[in-house]
Amino acid sequence: MLPIERSRELQADSATLILQVEAGLFWFQGHFQTLPILPGVAQLDWVMHYGVSLLAPGKQFAAIENIKFQQPVLPDSLLQLRLDWDAEKSRLSFRYSLLSHDGEPSASIGKITLC
């Protein structure tokens, strides 16, 4: 289940998307009942969905080089997803930033190898 895409900017090897993470998304069910947060696996799923469809058609997941979860993503958050594709290294880099009145802190950042 994908978030609502509010905007999209594409360049040759990069994409920037603004995503609305609605509270009703499947990913929030049971994770966790008292304080729902978007699971890391959902964030990776979206990186793969948008990264492959927009920047690296035909590629598949090979490995996680690194990933760091820095801030929880709560229901009804507005996120910026920045994707950068390095074809020479078959590397997809990503950064999720929380868009709010308090600046744009990173929610997560990482690099994924595709094949």
C-alpha positions in Angstrom: 0.0 0.0 0.0 1.5 3.3 -1.1 1.2 6.8 0.3 -0.5 9.6 -1.6 1.9 11.2 -4.0 1.6 15.0 -3.6 4.3 16.0 -6.1 7.2 14.6 -8.1 10.3 16.1 -9.6 12.4 14.0 -12.0 15.9 14.5 -13.3 18.2 12.2 -15.1 19.4 10.2 -12.1 17.3 11.5 -9.3 13.8 12.0 -8.1 12.2 14.0 -5.3 8.7 13.1 -4.2 6.4 14.6 -1.6 4.3 11.8 0.1 1.3 12.0 2.4 1.4 9.1 4.9 -2.2 8.6 5.8 -3.2 7.1 9.1 -5.4 4.4 7.4 -2.4 2.8 5.7 -2.1 -1.0 6.2 1.4 -0.5 7.5 0.2 1.1 10.8 -2.0 -1.8 11.8 -0.5 -3.3 14.9 2.8 -1.3 14.7 2.2 -0.2 17.5 -1.2 0.1 19.1 -0.5 2.9 21.5 1.8 4.8 19.2 1.7 3.8 15.5 4.8 4.4 13.5 5.7 3.5 9.9 7.8 0.4 9.9 11.2 0.4 8.2 10.1 -2.3 5.9 7.4 0.0 4.5 10.0 2.7 3.9 12.2 0.3 2.0 9.2 -1.0 0.0 8.4 2.5 -1.1 12.1 3.2 -2.0 12.1 0.1 -4.2 8.8 1.0 -5.8 9.7 4.5 -6.7 13.4 3.9 -7.3 12.9 1.1 -9.8 9.9 2.5 -11.5 11.3 6.0 -11.9 15.1 5.6 -12.1 16.2 2.0 -12.6 13.6 0.0 -14.6 14.1 -3.7 -14.7 16.4 -3.7 -11.7 15.8 -5.8 -8.5 16.8 -5.6 -4.9 20.3 -7.2 -4.2 21.4 -5.9 -0.8 21.2 -3.1 1.8 24.5 -1.3 2.0 23.5 0.7 5.0 20.4 2.2 6.5 19.8 4.5 9.5 16.4 5.2 11.0 16.6 8.6 12.7 13.1 9.8 13.4 9.8 7.9 13.6 7.3 8.5 10.9 3.9 9.0 12.5 0.4 8.7 10.8 -0.6 11.7 8.7 3.1 12.8 8.2 4.2 14.6 5.1 7.5 13.2 3.8 10.0 14.2 1.2 11.6 11.2 -0.5 14.9 12.0 -2.3 16.2 9.2 -4.5 19.6 9.2 -6.3 20.6 6.5 -8.8 24.3 5.7 -9.5 24.2 3.3 -12.5 28.0 2.6 -12.3 27.7 1.2 -8.8 24.1 -0.1 -9.2 23.4 1.9 -6.1 20.1 3.6 -5.1 20.6 6.1 -2.3 17.6 7.6 -0.4 16.6 10.1 2.2 13.2 10.5 3.8 12.8 13.9 5.4 9.8 14.9 7.6 8.2 18.1 6.4 6.9 20.2 9.3 6.9 23.6 10.8 10.1 22.6 12.7 12.3 22.2 9.7 13.0 19.1 7.7 14.7 16.5 10.0 15.7 13.2 8.4 13.5 10.2 9.1 15.8 7.7 7.5 18.7 7.5 5.1 20.3 4.6 3.3 21.8 2.9 0.2 20.6 -0.1 -1.6 22.4 -2.2 -4.2 20.3 -3.3 -7.2 21.0 -6.0 -9.8 
